[in-house]
Amino acid sequence: MTGRISTNGAAGTVSYQWLFRPGQQSPRPLNQSVAAGEGAVYVTVTLQGSGHGSTSQKVTLQVLGPDLRADSAVAVISC
């Protein structure tokens, strides 16, 4: 799954984390460098499943800094 984080074009670092289940302990934050002039950065996470069939799972990309933001999407995993 790929998330797009919009930036203001200034150089710096964006801190973010992926959340998979409500109430689940938050994972360690990740960091992505942003070069001057970039209007967005793209971050990815791999979703895994096992067995047969398909399931859906809500995935949230939470930006921790420099500004706090979050957005969610439902991913369908097929095995």
N, C-alpha and C positions, 0 to 999 in steps of 0.2 A: 504494500500500500504506500502511496506517495502523498505527502502533504506539501502544500505550498504555503510558505510564510512570507508575507509581503513586508518590505522594508522601506525606510525613508531614503535609501540610497547612500547613507553614510557607512563608512567602514566600521567594523566592530564584530561583536560576537552575539549570536542569538542562543539562548538557553531554552531547552524544550524537553518534554517527555511524552511518551505514548502511554495512554491508560486504556486498559482492556475490560476491567470489571469494576462496577461501583463498589466502594468499600475495600478494594484490594490495596495492599500497601503500595505506595508510589515507588516506581523504579528510580534508579539514580538518574539525575538530569544529564542530558547530552548537550553538547555545544557544537555550533556550526559557525565557522568564520564567514563573514560577509565582506566582500571587497567593495571599495568605493564605487558608486555608480550602479550597483546591482539593485534592481527593484524588487527582487524576490529570491529566496533560496528554496530548494526542494529537498525534503528529507524523506527517507524511506524506512519502512519496517517490514519484516517478513512475518507473515501469518502462517502457522502450521496447523495441520489437522491430521487425524488418523482414523482409520475405519472406512466405512462405505457410506455414501450418500452426501448430503450437504447440510450446512448449518449456517446461521447468520450470527454475526457478533458486532456489537457496537464498539467502535474504536474512536478514541478521542485524542487529538493532538493538542497538547497544552503548552503554550508558549509561556515561559517563566520570566523571561527578561529579554530585552530591557523593559517591555510592557507586558502585563499579564493578559493573555487572551486564550481562548479555547474554541475548538470546533469539533464536531463529531460526524461520523459517517457510519453506515452499516455496511460491513463487508460480508460477502457470501463465500464460504470456504467449501469447496467440493473435493471429495476424495474418491 
